[in-house]
Amino acid sequence: MGVRVTVLYFASLRDAAGQDAETFVTEAPDLRALYLELRARHGFPLPVERVRVAVDGEFAHWLDAPREGAEIAFLPPVSGG
């Protein structure tokens, strides 16, 4: 049985997804698998190694399991100037 999560997208990931957030049920065993699932769905240009992940406002580890009701943010690198 899956868990319902809200995923937030920023910068290039938001552009690829065509939205800044979505809520859905996932069967992904960890955050890495969740990102790869979404990368396949939305065509994200960045490999997992170039992205940071946060859960409920705190940086997380890719091998952490998604939790019911969690807010998960995928954070691509940003350029400054």
N, C-alpha and C positions, 0 to 999 in steps of 0.2 A: 504494500500500500504506500502511496506517495505522500509527500508533504507539500503543503501550500506555502509558497514563498512569494515575496515581491522582489523583483530584480530592478535595480536602477542602472541606467546606462549614461555614460558621459562621453563627450567629445566625439571621436571617430566611431565609437561603438553606438552612440545615440544616432548618429547619421546613418549607419548601416541598418540598425533596427527600425528606424523611422519613428521612434518613440523614445521618451525618456524613462519609461517604467512599464512594467507589466507584471501581473499577478497570475500565477498558474500552479498546477500540481506537477511535481517532478519525481521521478524514480531514481534520480542520480544518487549514487552512493557517497559522493564527496563533491566539494566545490569545483574541483578540476573537471570532473565529468560533467557537471552542470554547465560550466563555461564551454566545454567542447560541444555539448548538445546545442547550446544557443549559438555557438559559432557556425555550426552546420545549418541551423535554421535561418540565421540572419546574414550569413556571409561575412562575419567579422574578419577584418584584414590582419589582425594581430594574433600571433601565437600566444599560448598561455604564459610563456616565459616573459613576455613583455607587459603583462597586465598584473595589477595588484587587486586583491579582493578584500572587502571589508564586510562584516556582518554586524548589523545593528550599531553601526557607527564606529566599530573598532576593527583594525586590521586583523585578518584571519589567516589561517594556513590552508593551502589548497587541499590537503587531505582531511580537513574538517567536514563532517556530514552536515548537509542542510537541515535546519530545524524548522519545525512547524511554526508558521507565522513570522519567520525571520525576514528582515530587509537586507538584501544582499546587493552590494555595489561592486561593479567591475570598473576599475580605474585604469585607463590607458595612460601611457606617459604623455605629458603635456610639454609643449615648447614654450619658452618664455622669450621676452625680448625687451 
